[in-house]
Amino acid sequence: MKSIEKEIHLKTIGITKRFGGLVAVNHVNINVMRKSITLLIGPNGCGKTTLVNTITGIYEPDEGEVYFEGKNITGLPPDRIYREGLVRTFQIPSPFTKLSVLDNLLVAARDHPGEKFRTHLFRRSWIKTEEELINKAFEYLKILGLDKYWDREASELDAGGLKLLEIGRALMSDARMIILDEPIAGVNPRLAHNIFSHIVELRNKLGITFMIIEHRLDIALRYSDYVYAMNRGEIISSGTPDEIIRDEKVRSVYLGEV
């Protein structure tokens, strides 16, 4: 049992969130395994975003608990959860369109040494760290397929490139788990597959755990390890992508089939 618990990266127990008389999330239990790509699906208004907002500290749950890497993070403020290594991409500021792709990653680095007064006075004490940050940024850019654009302004990237840049900025914050909200919204199928291919590579090479809210199941299910389906604030089904597709409750509620 203990070995299984160690493999759980994120765990919610009975998470409930109410807004007045509306129960937006109703006693939700999920387990996101380490180094997995876990999909959260459901129709608009079913509670997906409220659940994620509660996990990441934007809302405090009315009931239940959230555990990240075995630590109870229930009710912690978003910045504290972010520093624990659980990052939701919108917590990273939008890309600076006039800065280069590389600079966008560097400014997202946590505890940048040149920004601290004590280290700023002693160049030798932080120049090595600066070089390490640049090397790390280039490593991420290479995995994301953005290395050839490193000196371009972010504004020159297409929609898919901007989505990947956002993920790269999350990585620079030392994230160990990243929550993505519709990472392929507004991009064509070719770019959508490209984005998910890079997500898989990040999982495989760096061991990053992903939890992804997505509506485009025709693409997302191909790359997912496990899926939770929500409706009316509750988890109505969970399983592998194949199991979810065959589940009659999911087909009737989410896909509109009888």
C-alpha positions in Angstrom: 0.0 0.0 0.0 2.8 2.4 0.9 4.6 1.7 -2.4 1.4 2.6 -4.3 1.0 5.9 -2.3 4.6 6.8 -3.2 3.6 6.6 -6.9 0.7 9.0 -6.4 1.8 12.5 -7.3 -1.4 14.4 -6.6 -4.3 13.1 -4.6 -7.7 14.7 -3.7 -10.0 13.2 -1.0 -13.6 14.2 -1.0 -13.0 17.7 -2.5 -16.2 19.7 -2.4 -16.7 23.4 -3.4 -19.9 25.3 -3.1 -21.0 28.7 -4.4 -24.1 29.5 -2.4 -26.6 26.8 -3.1 -24.6 25.5 -6.1 -22.4 22.5 -5.5 -19.8 23.0 -8.2 -17.5 20.1 -7.1 -19.0 17.3 -5.1 -16.8 14.9 -3.1 -14.2 14.4 -5.8 -11.5 11.8 -5.4 -8.7 11.6 -7.9 -5.2 10.1 -8.0 -2.7 11.4 -10.5 0.2 9.0 -10.8 3.8 10.2 -11.1 5.2 10.6 -14.6 1.7 10.2 -16.1 -0.4 12.2 -18.5 -3.8 12.3 -16.9 -6.8 13.8 -18.7 -9.7 15.6 -17.1 -12.8 15.7 -19.4 -16.4 16.7 -19.3 -18.9 19.1 -20.8 -18.7 22.9 -20.2 -19.8 23.8 -16.7 -19.3 20.4 -15.2 -16.8 21.5 -12.6 -13.4 20.8 -14.2 -12.0 24.3 -13.8 -13.4 24.7 -10.3 -11.7 21.5 -9.3 -8.4 22.7 -10.7 -8.9 26.1 -9.1 -9.4 24.3 -5.7 -6.4 22.1 -6.2 -4.1 25.0 -7.0 -5.3 27.3 -4.2 -7.4 29.8 -6.0 -10.4 28.5 -4.1 -10.4 26.9 -0.7 -12.4 23.7 -0.5 -15.5 23.6 1.7 -14.7 20.0 2.4 -11.9 17.5 1.6 -8.1 17.6 1.3 -5.5 17.9 -1.4 -2.1 16.1 -1.2 0.9 16.8 -3.4 3.9 14.5 -3.2 2.4 13.2 0.1 2.1 16.7 1.6 -1.2 18.2 2.6 -1.5 21.4 0.6 -5.2 22.0 1.3 -5.9 25.7 1.6 -2.4 26.9 0.8 -2.2 30.1 -1.2 -1.4 29.7 -5.0 2.1 31.1 -4.7 3.0 28.6 -2.0 1.6 25.7 -4.1 3.5 27.0 -7.1 6.7 27.0 -5.0 6.0 23.4 -4.0 6.4 22.4 -7.7 2.8 22.1 -8.7 2.4 24.7 -11.5 -0.7 25.7 -13.5 0.5 27.4 -16.7 -1.6 30.6 -16.3 0.4 31.2 -13.0 3.3 32.1 -15.3 2.8 35.6 -16.7 1.9 35.8 -20.4 4.9 35.8 -22.7 6.7 39.1 -23.2 6.1 39.4 -26.9 9.0 41.8 -27.5 11.5 39.6 -25.7 13.2 36.7 -27.4 12.1 33.2 -26.9 15.2 32.5 -24.8 14.7 35.6 -22.6 11.1 34.6 -22.0 12.3 31.4 -20.4 15.0 33.1 -18.4 12.7 35.7 -16.8 10.4 32.8 -15.7 13.3 31.1 -13.8 12.5 30.9 -10.1 14.8 32.9 -7.7 16.9 34.4 -10.5 20.3 35.2 -8.9 20.8 38.5 -10.6 17.7 39.9 -9.1 18.8 39.4 -5.5 20.6 42.4 -4.0 23.2 40.4 -2.1 24.2 38.3 -5.2 23.9 41.2 -7.6 26.8 42.9 -5.8 29.1 40.0 -6.4 29.1 39.1 -10.0 31.3 36.0 -9.6 28.8 34.5 -7.1 26.0 34.4 -9.7 27.5 34.4 -13.1 27.9 30.6 -13.0 24.3 30.2 -12.0 23.3 32.4 -14.9 25.2 30.2 -17.3 23.5 27.1 -15.9 20.1 28.8 -16.4 20.9 29.5 -20.0 22.0 25.9 -20.5 18.8 24.6 -18.9 16.7 26.9 -21.0 18.3 25.7 -24.2 17.7 22.1 -23.0 14.0 22.8 -22.7 13.8 24.7 -25.9 15.4 21.8 -27.7 12.9 19.3 -26.3 10.1 21.6 -27.2 11.4 22.1 -30.7 11.8 25.9 -30.2 15.7 26.0 -30.1 15.9 27.3 -33.7 13.7 30.2 -32.6 15.7 31.1 -29.5 16.6 34.6 -30.7 13.3 35.4 -32.3 10.7 37.7 -30.6 8.0 35.6 -29.0 5.5 37.5 -31.2 6.9 35.7 -34.2 5.8 32.3 -32.9 2.6 30.7 -34.2 -0.2 29.6 -31.8 1.3 26.2 -31.2 4.7 27.7 -30.6 3.2 30.1 -28.0 1.6 27.1 -26.2 4.9 25.3 -26.1 6.7 28.5 -24.9 4.2 28.6 -22.0 5.1 25.1 -21.1 8.8 25.9 -21.3 8.3 28.9 -18.9 6.6 26.5 -16.4 9.5 24.2 -16.6 11.9 27.0 -15.7 10.0 27.4 -12.4 11.3 23.9 -11.5 7.8 22.4 -11.9 7.5 18.7 -11.1 3.8 18.6 -12.1 2.1 20.9 -14.6 -1.6 21.4 -15.0 -2.6 22.5 -18.5 -6.0 24.0 -19.4 -6.9 23.2 -23.0 -3.3 23.3 -24.4 -4.5 22.6 -28.0 -7.4 25.0 -28.1 -7.3 27.2 -31.2 -4.6 25.2 -33.0 -4.9 23.0 -36.1 -4.6 19.2 -35.8 -1.0 19.0 -37.0 0.1 21.5 -34.3 -2.1 19.9 -31.7 -0.4 16.5 -32.3 3.0 18.3 -32.2 2.1 19.9 -28.8 1.1 16.5 -27.3 4.1 14.8 -28.7 6.3 17.3 -26.9 4.3 16.8 -23.7 5.0 13.0 -24.0 8.7 13.7 -24.5 8.9 15.9 -21.4 7.2 13.2 -19.4 9.6 10.6 -20.7 12.8 12.6 -20.6 12.3 14.7 -17.5 9.7 12.8 -15.5 7.2 15.6 -15.5 3.7 14.7 -14.5 0.8 16.3 -16.4 -2.8 16.9 -15.7 -4.7 18.2 -18.7 -8.2 19.6 -19.2 -9.1 19.1 -22.8 -12.2 18.9 -25.0 -10.5 17.6 -28.2 -10.7 13.9 -27.3 -9.9 12.7 -30.8 -6.4 14.0 -30.3 -5.8 14.1 -26.5 -6.9 10.5 -25.8 -4.1 9.1 -28.0 -1.5 10.6 -25.6 -3.1 10.0 -22.2 -2.4 7.3 -19.7 -5.5 7.8 -17.6 -8.7 9.8 -17.8 -11.2 11.2 -15.3 -14.6 12.2 -16.7 -16.8 14.7 -14.8 -20.4 15.8 -15.0 -22.4 18.0 -12.6 -19.5 18.3 -10.2 -18.8 14.6 -9.8 -16.5 12.0 -11.3 -18.7 9.8 -13.3 -16.0 7.5 -14.7 -12.3 6.9 -14.7 -10.0 4.5 -16.5 -7.7 4.1 -19.5 -8.6 6.0 -22.7 -10.1 2.8 -24.2 -12.2 2.2 -21.1 -13.5 5.8 -21.1 -14.5 5.6 -24.7 -16.5 2.5 -24.1 -18.2 3.8 -21.0 -21.9 4.4 -21.7 -22.2 7.2 -19.1 -19.4 9.1 -20.8 -20.8 8.5 -24.2 -24.2 9.7 -23.2 -23.2 12.7 -21.1 -20.0 13.9 -22.7 -20.3 12.7 -26.3 -24.1 13.2 -26.5 -24.9 9.6 -27.4 -27.7 7.6 -26.0 
